[in-house]
């Protein structure tokens, strides 16, 4: 009985306690969990590094041109100062000068003073330069219209004398007289005239049945249909 029991015991697998099996199964789970945490941490650190690098690169691009421009300005200013200093030393100073370069330094200092004093101080301004003051309105000037100049070659007509008036009256002929409701008209030397109108130097004062009274220089002259005329008192 003891032999059978021993053989049976040797052929059967050894019994493993339950806590040991649970420990073996939990090790792979812990390893996978740790690996997942490390992967997430690595991804976060990589993203943070990439963002920081991009930020530094952007700041470098922004400040790069301004720094380059400032450096270029300083280089140009230094070249100008050196050129002026050499020119001043060669033109104005001799090797015997006790303090070489003094005149050049004074020249450069004067240039820099001019640059600094380009802006006018506020106390020297008499008024606000940005305030616009409109000029006073101009008053209209009225001028009398100038008399038109006589045309070139025109001869001023002088007032005829009484002798000339009588000679002109002798040349006039009363040819016809027509009277109606609207008034009277006459034909004198082929000119149709009415009362108030003028012919030559005479003014038609009155038209009668067979006569026409003319006036010139305060005297009256009478024309008749029988081609005879006479003068009347003024």
C-alpha positions in Angstrom: 0.0 0.0 0.0 2.8 2.2 0.7 4.4 1.4 -2.7 1.2 2.1 -4.6 0.8 5.3 -2.8 4.3 6.4 -3.5 4.0 5.7 -7.3 0.8 7.5 -7.6 2.3 10.5 -5.7 5.4 10.6 -7.9 3.4 10.5 -11.2 1.1 13.4 -10.3 2.2 17.1 -10.9 3.3 19.1 -7.9 0.7 21.3 -6.5 1.4 25.1 -6.8 0.0 27.5 -4.3 -2.6 30.0 -5.6 -0.7 33.2 -4.5 2.3 32.2 -6.6 0.2 31.7 -9.7 -1.4 35.2 -9.3 2.0 36.8 -8.9 3.3 35.2 -12.2 0.2 36.4 -14.1 0.4 40.0 -12.9 4.0 40.6 -14.0 3.2 40.9 -17.7 0.4 43.3 -17.0 2.6 45.6 -15.0 5.3 45.6 -17.7 2.8 46.5 -20.4 1.3 49.3 -18.2 4.7 50.7 -17.5 5.6 50.6 -21.2 2.4 52.5 -22.1 3.2 55.2 -19.5 6.7 55.6 -20.8 5.4 55.9 -24.4 3.0 58.6 -23.4 5.7 60.5 -21.5 8.0 60.3 -24.5 5.4 61.6 -26.8 4.6 64.5 -24.5 8.3 65.4 -24.1 8.8 65.2 -27.9 5.9 67.5 -28.6 7.2 69.9 -26.0 10.6 69.9 -27.5 9.3 70.5 -31.0 7.1 73.4 -29.8 10.0 75.1 -28.0 12.3 74.7 -31.0 9.6 76.3 -33.3 9.2 79.2 -30.8 12.9 79.8 -30.7 13.2 79.7 -34.5 10.3 82.2 -34.9 11.9 84.6 -32.5 15.2 84.3 -34.3 13.5 85.1 -37.6 11.7 88.1 -36.1 14.8 89.6 -34.5 17.3 88.6 -37.1 16.5 91.2 -39.8 16.3 94.0 -37.2 19.6 93.0 -35.7 21.1 92.8 -39.1 19.8 96.2 -40.1 21.1 97.7 -36.9 24.5 96.2 -37.4 24.6 97.5 -41.0 23.6 101.0 -39.8 26.4 100.9 -37.2 28.9 99.7 -39.8 27.9 102.5 -42.2 28.1 105.1 -39.4 31.5 103.8 -38.4 32.7 104.0 -42.0 31.5 107.5 -42.4 33.1 108.6 -39.1 36.4 107.0 -40.1 36.3 108.6 -43.6 35.6 112.1 -42.1 38.4 111.5 -39.5 40.9 110.6 -42.2 39.9 113.5 -44.4 40.1 116.0 -41.5 43.5 114.6 -40.5 44.9 114.7 -44.0 43.5 118.1 -45.0 43.8 120.2 -41.8 46.4 118.7 -39.6 50.1 118.4 -40.1 52.5 115.8 -38.5 53.7 118.6 -36.2 50.4 119.0 -34.6 50.5 118.3 -30.9 47.1 116.7 -30.7 46.4 114.9 -34.0 42.7 114.0 -34.6 41.4 116.9 -32.4 40.0 118.7 -35.4 38.4 115.6 -36.7 36.8 114.9 -33.3 35.4 118.4 -33.2 33.9 117.9 -36.7 32.3 114.7 -35.8 30.9 116.1 -32.6 29.4 119.0 -34.5 27.7 116.6 -36.9 26.2 114.7 -34.1 25.0 117.9 -32.4 23.3 118.9 -35.6 21.5 115.6 -35.8 20.4 115.9 -32.1 19.2 119.5 -32.5 17.3 118.9 -35.7 14.0 119.0 -33.7 12.9 122.5 -32.8 12.3 122.9 -29.0 8.7 123.5 -28.0 9.5 126.8 -26.3 10.7 128.2 -29.6 7.5 127.6 -31.4 5.4 130.8 -31.7 2.2 128.9 -32.5 1.0 125.4 -33.1 2.4 124.3 -36.5 -0.5 121.9 -37.0 -3.2 124.5 -36.4 -4.5 125.9 -39.7 -5.6 129.6 -39.5 -7.6 130.6 -42.6 -6.7 133.9 -44.2 -9.1 136.8 -43.9 -11.7 136.9 -46.6 -11.0 139.2 -49.5 -13.2 142.2 -49.9 -14.7 142.6 -53.3 -13.4 145.6 -55.1 -15.9 147.4 -57.3 -14.6 149.3 -60.3 -16.5 151.4 -62.7 -16.6 150.0 -66.2 -14.2 151.6 -68.5 -15.6 153.5 -71.4 -15.0 151.7 -74.7 -12.2 153.2 -76.7 -13.2 154.5 -80.0 -12.3 152.3 -82.9 -9.1 153.0 -84.7 -9.5 155.6 -87.5 -12.8 156.9 -86.0 -13.2 160.7 -86.2 -15.1 162.4 -83.4 -18.1 164.1 -84.9 -18.2 167.8 -84.0 -21.4 169.7 -83.4 -22.4 171.5 -86.6 -22.7 175.2 -86.6 -25.9 177.1 -87.4 -24.7 177.8 -90.9 -24.1 174.1 -91.5 -27.5 173.3 -90.1 -29.2 175.7 -92.5 -27.2 174.3 -95.4 -28.3 170.8 -94.5 -31.9 171.9 -94.1 -31.9 173.3 -97.6 -31.1 169.9 -99.0 -34.1 168.2 -97.4 -37.4 167.7 -99.4 -40.8 166.8 -98.0 -42.2 164.2 -100.4 -45.4 163.0 -98.7 -47.5 163.2 -95.5 -49.8 160.5 -94.2 -52.0 160.9 -91.2 -54.2 158.3 -89.5 -55.6 157.2 -86.2 -52.3 155.7 -85.1 -50.5 159.0 -85.8 -48.8 160.7 -88.7 -45.8 159.8 -90.9 -43.8 161.7 -93.5 -41.3 160.9 -96.2 -38.4 163.3 -96.1 -35.7 162.8 -98.8 -36.7 159.2 -99.2 -36.7 158.6 -95.4 -39.9 157.5 -93.6 -40.1 159.3 -90.2 -42.6 159.8 -87.4 -42.9 162.4 -84.7 -40.0 162.1 -82.2 -37.6 160.5 -84.6 -34.5 162.2 -86.1 -33.2 162.7 -89.6 -29.6 164.0 -90.1 -29.1 166.6 -87.3 -32.9 167.4 -87.0 -35.6 166.1 -84.7 -39.1 165.7 -86.1 -41.3 167.8 -83.7 -44.7 167.8 -85.4 -46.3 166.5 -88.6 -49.1 168.6 -90.0 -51.4 168.1 -93.1 -48.9 169.6 -95.5 -45.9 170.6 -93.3 -43.3 169.0 -91.0 -41.7 171.0 -88.2 -38.0 170.1 -87.5 -35.8 171.3 -84.6 -32.0 171.6 -84.3 -29.9 173.6 -81.8 -33.0 175.3 -80.3 -34.3 176.5 -83.7 -37.3 175.2 -85.6 -37.4 174.6 -89.3 -40.6 174.0 -91.4 -40.7 171.8 -94.5 -43.7 172.1 -96.9 -45.0 169.9 -99.7 -44.3 172.6 -102.2 -40.6 172.0 -101.6 -40.2 175.3 -99.9 -38.9 175.6 -96.3 -38.3 178.3 -93.7 -37.1 178.7 -90.2 -39.0 179.6 -87.2 -38.0 181.2 -83.9 -36.5 179.1 -81.2 
